[in-house]
Amino acid sequence: MILVLIAALALPAAALAAGDGGSKQRIGLADATPAASNPLTRPVASFHHAIAVGVDRIRAAHRRELRQRRESFAALPGGVSQETLDAIAACESGGDPASVSSDGSYRGKYQFTYETWASVGGSGDPAAAPEAEQDYRAALLYASSGSSPWPVCG
C-alpha cells in the first residue's frame, strides 16, 4: 500500500520534471499515469460521480420545495386585491420584503410585529419569509381586520 502511495505521488512529479521546462501545461495524476496502472483513478472518479449525483438530488429537492411553497401562497385569501396590498407595502416598507424598522420591532414588506405575524400563522422572522408568504399573511390580516393594522398606510 505504501508503495502505491509513493508511486502515486512520485509519478506526477517525475512527469512534471520531464516536461519541456517552460510549459505551463497542467498535468494531473490521471495524465501522468495510464488509467490501468493507477489504482486510484476508478475510486476517485466514482467518488466525484457520487458527489455530483448527490448535489443534483439536493438541488432538485430544493426546486420542488420552492415550487410547492410558491403554489401554496399563490392565491390571496379573503378577496383582497394585490393592488391593495402593494399600496400598503409601498407605504410601509417601500415594498422591500427584507425591510426592518430602525428599532427592529417591525419586519418585512408589511412591517409585521412578531406577534401579528404569528397571529396569521407565520413562524420565524417575517423579514426572512418569502415575499409570496408575506403577501399571503398580509391578505389574511387584511381579511380579518381591514386596514386597521396599518393606520397610516391602510
C-alpha positions as CSV (number, residue, x, y, z in Angstrom):
1,M,0.0,0.0,0.0
2,I,2.8,2.4,0.8
3,L,4.5,1.6,-2.5
4,V,1.3,2.6,-4.3
5,L,1.1,5.9,-2.4
6,I,4.7,6.6,-3.2
7,A,4.2,5.8,-6.8
8,A,1.0,8.0,-6.9
9,L,3.0,10.9,-5.6
10,A,6.2,10.3,-7.4
11,L,4.9,9.7,-10.9
12,P,3.2,13.1,-11.4
13,A,6.4,14.8,-10.1
14,A,8.5,12.8,-12.5
15,A,6.2,13.7,-15.4
16,L,6.5,17.4,-14.4
17,A,10.2,17.2,-14.2
18,A,10.5,15.5,-17.6
19,G,8.3,18.2,-19.2
20,D,9.5,20.9,-21.6
21,G,10.6,23.2,-18.8
22,G,8.8,26.4,-19.7
23,S,5.4,24.9,-20.5
24,K,2.5,25.8,-18.2
25,Q,0.6,22.7,-19.2
26,R,-1.3,21.2,-16.3
27,I,-0.5,17.6,-15.7
28,G,-2.7,15.7,-13.2
29,L,-2.5,12.3,-11.7
30,A,-4.6,10.8,-14.5
31,D,-2.4,12.4,-17.2
32,A,0.8,11.2,-15.6
33,T,0.0,7.5,-15.5
34,P,-2.2,5.3,-17.6
35,A,-5.6,4.6,-16.0
36,A,-4.9,0.9,-16.0
37,S,-1.8,1.3,-13.9
38,N,-3.2,3.8,-11.4
39,P,-5.3,2.1,-8.8
40,L,-6.8,5.5,-7.6
41,T,-8.4,6.5,-10.9
42,R,-11.6,4.4,-10.6
43,P,-12.4,5.2,-6.9
44,V,-11.7,8.9,-7.4
45,A,-14.0,9.0,-10.5
46,S,-16.6,7.1,-8.6
47,F,-16.4,9.5,-5.6
48,H,-16.8,12.5,-7.9
49,H,-19.8,10.9,-9.6
50,A,-21.4,10.2,-6.3
51,I,-20.9,13.8,-5.2
52,A,-22.4,15.1,-8.5
53,V,-25.4,12.8,-8.1
54,G,-25.9,13.9,-4.5
55,V,-25.7,17.6,-5.4
56,D,-28.2,17.1,-8.3
57,R,-30.7,15.4,-5.9
58,I,-30.4,18.1,-3.3
59,R,-30.9,20.8,-5.9
60,A,-34.0,19.0,-7.4
61,A,-35.5,18.7,-3.9
62,H,-34.9,22.4,-3.2
63,R,-36.6,23.3,-6.5
64,R,-39.6,21.1,-5.6
65,E,-39.8,22.7,-2.2
66,L,-39.7,26.2,-3.6
67,R,-42.3,25.4,-6.2
68,Q,-44.6,23.9,-3.6
69,R,-44.2,26.9,-1.3
70,R,-45.0,29.3,-4.2
71,E,-48.1,27.3,-5.1
72,S,-49.3,27.2,-1.5
73,F,-49.2,31.1,-1.3
74,A,-50.3,31.8,-4.9
75,A,-54.0,32.7,-4.2
76,L,-54.7,35.6,-1.8
77,P,-57.4,34.8,0.8
78,G,-60.4,37.0,1.7
79,G,-60.8,38.7,-1.7
80,V,-58.0,41.1,-1.0
81,S,-56.5,42.5,-4.2
82,Q,-52.8,42.5,-4.9
83,E,-53.1,46.2,-5.7
84,T,-54.4,47.0,-2.2
85,L,-51.5,45.0,-0.6
86,D,-49.0,46.7,-3.0
87,A,-50.2,50.1,-1.8
88,I,-49.8,49.2,1.8
89,A,-46.4,47.6,1.2
90,A,-45.1,50.7,-0.7
91,C,-46.1,52.9,2.2
92,E,-44.9,50.6,5.0
93,S,-41.5,49.4,3.6
94,G,-41.1,50.8,0.1
95,G,-42.2,47.3,-1.0
96,D,-39.0,45.7,0.4
97,P,-39.7,42.2,1.8
98,A,-36.5,42.3,3.9
99,S,-37.1,45.7,5.5
100,V,-36.7,46.0,9.2
101,S,-37.6,49.1,11.2
102,S,-34.8,51.1,12.9
103,D,-35.6,49.6,16.3
104,G,-36.3,46.1,14.9
105,S,-39.9,45.9,16.0
106,Y,-41.5,45.9,12.6
107,R,-40.3,43.5,10.0
108,G,-40.8,42.6,6.3
109,K,-42.8,44.1,3.5
110,Y,-45.8,44.9,5.6
111,Q,-43.9,45.7,8.8
112,F,-45.3,42.9,10.9
113,T,-44.5,42.5,14.6
114,Y,-43.6,39.0,15.6
115,E,-46.9,38.7,17.5
116,T,-49.0,39.8,14.5
117,W,-47.0,37.6,12.2
118,A,-47.7,34.6,14.5
119,S,-51.4,35.5,14.7
120,V,-51.8,34.9,11.0
121,G,-49.9,31.6,11.1
122,G,-46.4,32.9,10.3
123,S,-43.4,31.5,12.1
124,G,-39.9,32.8,12.5
125,D,-38.8,36.3,11.2
126,P,-41.3,37.9,8.9
127,A,-38.5,39.7,7.1
128,A,-36.9,36.4,6.3
129,A,-40.1,34.9,4.9
130,P,-40.5,34.7,1.1
131,E,-42.4,37.6,-0.4
132,A,-45.3,35.4,-1.5
133,E,-45.8,34.2,2.1
134,Q,-45.7,37.8,3.3
135,D,-48.4,38.8,0.8
136,Y,-50.5,35.8,1.8
137,R,-50.2,36.6,5.5
138,A,-50.9,40.3,5.0
139,A,-54.1,39.3,3.0
140,L,-55.2,37.1,5.9
141,L,-54.7,40.0,8.3
142,Y,-56.5,42.4,6.0
143,A,-59.4,40.0,5.5
144,S,-59.9,39.7,9.3
145,S,-59.0,43.3,10.4
146,G,-59.3,45.5,7.4
147,S,-56.8,48.3,7.1
148,S,-56.6,49.0,10.9
149,P,-53.3,47.1,11.4
150,W,-51.8,49.8,9.1
151,P,-53.3,53.0,10.5
152,V,-51.1,55.3,8.4
153,C,-50.8,53.3,5.2
154,G,-54.0,51.3,5.1
